[in-house]
């Protein structure tokens, strides 16, 4: 099965309720999840001095039993100048986590991104209070 985390509202991703069980040991799943989130926090939008995780561009992380990782993300606008490079940067960052298998990044537009999805950390960096 999988471990899913979702970014609803402006809160950072948190593990979804235990509706599914994983064949991976819980400690391994937690290590992979922490590693993926840490890797995502190294990816910065070239136009915004904050990482894609804190900006709220990551909507879902799914870690499968075979350690394949699927990431649903969005962009700040459909016309984002970084539309080609950001998903690839996310893919490379997640793929660098030890133990992660195949990585797939899906760009989604629903729900549309808006500034309310940013964490307090991103608001502080961007001075958006």
N, CA and C of each residue as an Amber inpcrd file, in Angstrom:
protein
   387
   0.8470000  -1.1780000   0.0000000   0.0000000   0.0000000   0.0000000
   0.8880000   1.2340000   0.0000000   0.4850000   2.2800000   0.6710000
   1.2710000   3.5020000   0.5680000   1.1360000   4.3420000   1.8120000
   2.0570000   5.2940000   1.9080000   1.9790000   6.3190000   2.9380000
   1.6640000   7.5990000   2.1870000   0.5550000   8.2270000   2.5070000
   0.2050000   9.4500000   1.8220000   0.2740000  10.6050000   2.7820000
   0.7340000  11.7250000   2.2610000   0.6780000  12.9590000   3.0060000
   0.0440000  13.9680000   2.0710000  -0.7620000  14.8260000   2.6290000
  -1.4520000  15.8080000   1.8030000  -1.2720000  17.1850000   2.3870000
  -1.2790000  18.1820000   1.5250000  -1.1690000  19.5580000   1.9480000
  -2.5120000  20.2210000   1.7200000  -3.3340000  20.2110000   2.7580000
  -4.6350000  20.8630000   2.6940000  -4.5260000  22.1780000   3.4350000
  -4.9700000  23.2230000   2.7970000  -4.9040000  24.5500000   3.3820000
  -3.4630000  24.9960000   3.4380000  -3.0970000  25.7600000   4.4830000
  -1.7490000  26.2910000   4.5310000  -0.8260000  25.4810000   5.4190000
  -1.3160000  24.4080000   5.9940000  -0.4940000  23.5860000   6.8660000
   0.4930000  22.7740000   6.0360000   1.6930000  22.5390000   6.5730000
   2.6230000  21.6740000   5.8510000   2.0620000  20.2620000   5.7840000
   2.6220000  19.4730000   4.9130000   2.1650000  18.1050000   4.7500000
   2.2460000  17.3490000   6.0620000   1.2180000  16.6050000   6.3390000
   1.1960000  15.7450000   7.5210000   0.6770000  14.3910000   7.1010000
   1.0750000  13.3260000   7.7800000   0.5940000  12.0010000   7.3810000
  -0.9290000  11.9360000   7.4120000  -1.4630000  11.3230000   6.3740000
  -2.9050000  11.1260000   6.2900000  -3.3050000  10.0730000   7.3200000
  -4.5430000  10.1040000   7.7440000  -5.0420000   9.1120000   8.7070000
  -4.7290000   7.7100000   8.2030000  -4.5170000   6.8130000   9.1100000
  -4.0720000   5.4640000   8.7580000  -5.1900000   4.6610000   8.0970000
  -5.6170000   5.1020000   6.9140000  -6.6240000   4.3820000   6.1540000
  -5.9770000   3.2140000   5.4210000  -4.6870000   3.3310000   5.1450000
  -3.9720000   2.3120000   4.4060000  -2.8200000   1.8250000   5.2710000
  -2.4540000   0.5850000   5.0670000  -1.2850000   0.0790000   5.7560000
  -0.2100000  -0.2010000   4.7310000   1.0180000  -0.0650000   5.1450000
   2.1410000  -0.2640000   4.2560000   2.8430000  -1.5620000   4.6000000
   3.3970000  -2.2040000   3.5870000   4.2070000  -3.3960000   3.8250000
   5.5770000  -3.0030000   4.3640000   5.9400000  -1.7300000   4.2190000
   7.2160000  -1.2530000   4.7450000   7.1300000  -1.1430000   6.2660000
   8.2030000  -1.4620000   6.9670000   8.1980000  -1.2560000   8.4180000
   7.9490000   0.2260000   8.7270000   7.2220000   0.4910000   9.7930000
   6.8490000   1.8540000  10.1390000   8.0550000   2.7770000  10.2730000
   9.1490000   2.2860000  10.8790000  10.3300000   3.1320000  11.0320000
  10.9680000   3.4520000   9.6850000  10.9470000   2.4970000   8.7470000
  11.4810000   2.7340000   7.4070000  10.6120000   3.7310000   6.6490000
   9.3110000   3.5870000   6.7690000   8.3860000   4.5120000   6.1220000
   8.5730000   5.9280000   6.6740000   8.7380000   6.0340000   7.9840000
   8.9680000   7.3460000   8.6080000  10.2900000   7.9430000   8.1310000
  11.3400000   7.1160000   8.0230000  12.6420000   7.5990000   7.5560000
  12.5430000   8.0980000   6.1230000  11.8850000   7.3260000   5.2700000
  11.7190000   7.7460000   3.8760000  10.9020000   9.0310000   3.7800000
   9.8160000   9.1010000   4.5260000   8.9750000  10.3070000   4.5080000
   9.7680000  11.5190000   4.9590000  10.4920000  11.3940000   6.0640000
  11.3090000  12.5080000   6.5530000  12.3710000  12.9030000   5.5310000
  12.9710000  11.9060000   4.8920000  13.9910000  12.1820000   3.8800000
  13.4240000  12.8980000   2.6680000  12.2450000  12.4660000   2.2380000
  11.6060000  13.1100000   1.0750000  11.2490000  14.5570000   1.4090000
  10.6690000  14.7980000   2.5710000  10.3140000  16.1660000   2.9600000
  11.5750000  17.0240000   3.0640000  12.6320000  16.4930000   3.6700000
  13.8910000  17.2420000   3.7810000  14.4420000  17.5660000   2.3910000
  14.3560000  16.6060000   1.4720000  14.8360000  16.8450000   0.1090000
  14.0040000  17.9310000  -0.5820000  12.6930000  17.8970000  -0.3800000
  11.8290000  18.9150000  -0.9930000  12.1650000  20.3100000  -0.4730000
  12.5920000  20.3830000   0.7800000  12.9390000  21.6790000   1.3690000
  14.2500000  22.2360000   0.8340000  14.9380000  21.4680000  -0.0220000
  16.1590000  21.9820000  -0.6630000  15.8710000  22.5690000  -2.0380000
  14.6320000  22.4200000  -2.5010000  14.2560000  22.9020000  -3.8400000
  13.6000000  24.2690000  -3.7030000  14.2580000  25.2620000  -4.2450000
  13.7570000  26.6340000  -4.1690000  13.2190000  27.0760000  -5.5150000
  12.0900000  27.7590000  -5.4750000  11.5490000  28.3830000  -6.6720000
  12.5410000  29.4700000  -7.0640000  13.0280000  29.4740000  -8.3000000
  14.0280000  30.4630000  -8.7080000  13.5710000  31.9180000  -8.5660000
  12.2650000  32.1350000  -8.5250000  11.7560000  33.5040000  -8.4480000
  11.3070000  33.9000000  -7.0470000  11.2380000  32.9220000  -6.1390000
  10.7580000  33.1860000  -4.7820000  11.7990000  32.6240000  -3.8160000
  12.2820000  33.4140000  -2.8820000  13.3340000  32.9250000  -1.9760000
  12.8030000  32.0180000  -0.8570000  12.0300000  31.0240000  -1.2280000
  11.5220000  30.0430000  -0.2640000  11.4120000  28.7080000  -0.9930000
  11.4440000  27.6170000  -0.2220000  11.4170000  26.3050000  -0.8570000
   9.9940000  25.8980000  -1.2430000   9.8950000  24.9370000  -2.1590000
   8.6060000  24.5280000  -2.7140000   7.6860000  23.9220000  -1.6610000
   8.2590000  23.2970000  -0.6390000   7.4560000  22.7000000   0.4270000
   6.8010000  23.7850000   1.2670000   7.5740000  24.7610000   1.6980000
   7.0440000  25.8300000   2.5470000   6.1060000  26.7620000   1.7750000
   6.3330000  26.9120000   0.4790000   5.4420000  27.7500000  -0.3430000
   4.0770000  27.0840000  -0.4910000   4.0340000  25.7710000  -0.3050000
   2.7720000  25.0410000  -0.4290000   2.5310000  24.4890000  -1.8190000
   3.6020000  24.2830000  -2.5840000   3.4530000  23.7520000  -3.9330000
   3.3340000  22.2340000  -3.9610000   3.6760000  21.5740000  -2.8640000
   3.5960000  20.1100000  -2.8010000   2.2460000  19.7370000  -2.1990000
   1.4360000  19.0450000  -2.9740000   0.0960000  18.6740000  -2.5260000
   0.0240000  17.2690000  -1.9470000   0.8160000  16.3270000  -2.4730000
   0.7170000  14.9630000  -1.9840000   2.0280000  14.2290000  -2.2400000
   2.3960000  13.3980000  -1.2800000   3.5310000  12.4930000  -1.4210000
   2.9920000  11.0910000  -1.1650000   3.2660000  10.1770000  -2.0740000
   2.8220000   8.7990000  -1.9100000   4.0460000   7.8990000  -2.0150000
   4.3130000   7.1410000  -0.9580000   5.4260000   6.1950000  -0.9570000
   4.8300000   4.7950000  -1.0250000   5.1140000   4.1020000  -2.1210000
   4.5700000   2.7600000  -2.3380000   5.4120000   1.7150000  -1.6150000
   4.8700000   0.5140000  -1.5330000   5.5680000  -0.5870000  -0.8650000
   6.9270000  -0.8840000  -1.4930000   7.0650000  -0.6310000  -2.8020000
   8.3530000  -0.8780000  -3.4700000   9.2750000   0.3360000  -3.3950000
   8.9040000   1.3250000  -2.5780000   9.6680000   2.5530000  -2.3280000
   9.6170000   3.5460000  -3.4940000   8.7530000   3.2860000  -4.4680000
   8.5230000   4.2710000  -5.5170000   7.7940000   5.4530000  -4.8800000
   8.1420000   6.6460000  -5.3170000   7.5400000   7.8480000  -4.7350000
   6.8430000   8.6370000  -5.8270000   5.6050000   8.9960000  -5.5540000
   4.8310000   9.8470000  -6.4480000   4.5530000  11.1500000  -5.7100000
   4.8310000  12.2580000  -6.3720000   4.6240000  13.5800000  -5.7860000
   3.6600000  14.3530000  -6.6670000   2.5750000  14.8490000  -6.0690000
   1.6830000  15.7780000  -6.7640000   2.0850000  17.1720000  -6.3230000
   2.3640000  18.0130000  -7.3020000   2.7350000  19.3860000  -6.9910000
   2.0370000  20.3210000  -7.9600000   2.0460000  21.5840000  -7.6220000
   1.4990000  22.5940000  -8.4990000   2.5390000  23.6840000  -8.6690000
   2.1860000  24.6910000  -9.4090000   3.0350000  25.8660000  -9.5940000
   2.2160000  27.0840000  -9.1830000   2.8860000  28.1850000  -8.9380000
   2.1550000  29.3680000  -8.4900000   1.1770000  29.8670000  -9.5400000
   1.5170000  29.7060000 -10.8130000   0.6040000  30.0560000 -11.9080000
   0.8730000  29.1130000 -13.0850000  -0.1150000  28.9070000 -13.9430000
   0.1240000  28.0770000 -15.1310000   1.1910000  28.6630000 -16.0510000
   1.4070000  29.9660000 -15.9660000   2.4010000  30.6230000 -16.8130000
   3.7480000  30.7730000 -16.1160000   3.9790000  30.0100000 -15.0840000
   5.2180000  30.0850000 -14.3090000   6.4240000  29.8850000 -15.2240000
   7.3740000  30.8200000 -15.2060000   8.5610000  30.6710000 -16.0510000
   9.4040000  29.4480000 -15.6960000   9.2270000  28.9140000 -14.5040000
  10.0000000  27.7420000 -14.0620000   9.2290000  26.4370000 -14.2460000
   8.1740000  26.4640000 -15.0360000   7.2950000  25.2970000 -15.1940000
   8.0320000  24.0590000 -15.6930000   9.0600000  24.2250000 -16.4850000
   9.8030000  23.0810000 -17.0020000  10.8450000  22.5790000 -16.0110000
  11.4720000  23.4890000 -15.2870000  12.5850000  23.0850000 -14.4280000
  12.1760000  22.6590000 -13.0210000  11.1520000  23.2710000 -12.4240000
  10.8000000  22.9420000 -11.0420000  10.4020000  21.4790000 -10.8450000
   9.5340000  20.9040000 -11.6760000   9.2020000  19.4850000 -11.4830000
  10.4380000  18.5790000 -11.5920000  11.3370000  18.8920000 -12.4940000
  12.5630000  18.0990000 -12.6420000  13.4510000  18.2630000 -11.4110000
  13.5210000  19.4710000 -10.8580000  14.2900000  19.7070000  -9.6390000
  13.7080000  18.9090000  -8.4750000  12.3780000  18.8660000  -8.3790000
  11.7090000  18.0830000  -7.3380000  12.0130000  16.6000000  -7.5360000
  11.9050000  16.1150000  -8.7580000  12.1880000  14.7100000  -9.0470000
  13.6160000  14.3410000  -8.6410000  14.5810000  15.1730000  -9.0240000
  15.9810000  14.8870000  -8.7050000  16.2310000  14.9130000  -7.1970000
  15.6230000  15.8570000  -6.4990000  15.8100000  15.9540000  -5.0540000
  15.2600000  14.7100000  -4.3560000  14.0500000  14.3010000  -4.7240000
  13.4340000  13.1270000  -4.0960000  14.2270000  11.8680000  -4.4450000
  14.6880000  11.7600000  -5.6850000  15.4570000  10.5960000  -6.1110000
  16.7790000  10.4720000  -5.3580000  17.2770000  11.5660000  -4.8090000
  18.5490000  11.5420000  -4.0880000  18.4230000  10.9690000  -2.6760000
  17.2080000  10.7500000  -2.1990000  17.0060000  10.2190000  -0.8500000
  17.3770000   8.7320000  -0.8460000  18.2870000   8.3240000   0.0410000
  18.6700000   6.9160000   0.0920000  17.4620000   6.0080000   0.3430000
  17.3560000   4.9580000  -0.4760000  16.2770000   3.9940000  -0.3140000
  15.0590000   4.2570000  -1.1690000  14.9790000   5.4300000  -1.7830000
  13.8360000   5.7620000  -2.6420000  13.9970000   5.0630000  -3.9800000
  12.9060000   4.5030000  -4.4860000  12.9060000   3.8590000  -5.7900000
  12.5900000   4.8680000  -6.8890000  11.8000000   4.4410000  -7.8440000
  11.4070000   5.3000000  -8.9600000  10.6280000   6.5050000  -8.4260000
  10.8510000   7.6680000  -9.0480000  10.1700000   8.8960000  -8.6270000
   9.3710000   9.4410000  -9.7990000   8.1210000   9.7880000  -9.5130000
   7.2560000  10.4080000 -10.5270000   6.6850000  11.6840000  -9.9350000
   6.8020000  12.7720000 -10.6850000   6.2480000  14.0590000 -10.2650000
   5.1080000  14.4070000 -11.2080000   3.9470000  14.6580000 -10.6210000
   2.7640000  15.0370000 -11.3870000   2.4480000  16.4950000 -11.0940000
   2.3480000  17.3100000 -12.1250000   1.9370000  18.7010000 -11.9450000
   0.4200000  18.7390000 -12.0480000  -0.2060000  19.2390000 -10.9990000
  -1.6620000  19.3160000 -10.9350000  -2.0840000  20.7740000 -10.7660000
  -3.3070000  21.0700000 -11.1620000  -3.7990000  22.4480000 -11.0830000
  -5.0270000  22.5810000 -10.1890000  -5.4760000  21.4760000  -9.6190000
  -6.6640000  21.5110000  -8.7760000  -6.3180000  20.9460000  -7.4170000
  -6.4480000  21.6980000  -6.3820000  -6.9250000  23.0780000  -6.3690000
  -5.8290000  24.0360000  -6.8070000  -6.2310000  25.1850000  -7.3270000
  -5.2240000  26.1710000  -7.7290000  -4.4450000  26.6600000  -6.5050000
  -3.1730000  26.9390000  -6.7150000  -2.3470000  27.4660000  -5.6300000
  -2.7490000  28.9060000  -5.3460000  -2.7010000  29.2800000  -4.0770000
  -2.8350000  30.6870000  -3.6900000  -1.9770000  30.8930000  -2.4470000
  -1.6620000  32.1490000  -2.1110000  -0.7450000  32.4160000  -1.0010000
  -1.1750000  31.8560000   0.3530000  -2.4360000  31.5280000   0.5190000
  -2.8790000  30.9700000   1.8010000  -2.2720000  29.5860000   2.0570000
  -1.7040000  28.9500000   1.0400000  -1.1060000  27.6330000   1.1850000
   0.3040000  27.6990000   1.7830000   0.8680000  28.8770000   1.8780000
   2.2220000  29.0230000   2.4200000   2.2310000  28.8120000   3.9290000
   3.3170000  28.2480000   4.4210000   3.4960000  28.0950000   5.8590000
   3.9130000  29.4390000   6.4520000   3.8630000  29.5250000   7.7600000
   4.3160000  30.7390000   8.4310000   5.7830000  31.0140000   8.1360000
   6.5770000  29.9590000   7.9960000   7.9950000  30.1200000   7.6770000
   8.1720000  30.8270000   6.3290000   7.3940000  30.4160000   5.3360000
   7.4760000  31.0520000   4.0210000   6.9970000  32.4930000   4.0970000
   5.9440000  32.7360000   4.8390000   5.4400000  34.1080000   4.9910000
   6.4960000  35.0020000   5.6210000   7.2160000  34.4600000   6.5890000
   8.2710000  35.2250000   7.2540000   9.3880000  35.5620000   6.2750000
   9.8410000  34.5600000   5.5140000  10.9050000  34.7720000   4.5400000
  10.4820000  35.7920000   3.4890000   9.2210000  35.7260000   3.0800000
   8.7330000  36.6050000   2.0160000   8.1470000  37.9160000   2.5450000
   8.1550000  38.0520000   3.8680000   7.6060000  39.2490000   4.5070000
   6.1610000  39.5010000   4.0590000   5.3500000  38.4440000   4.1460000
   3.9540000  38.5220000   3.6980000   2.9960000  38.3760000   4.8770000
   3.0810000  39.2460000   5.8200000   2.1890000  39.1800000   6.9850000
   1.0710000  40.1020000   6.8320000
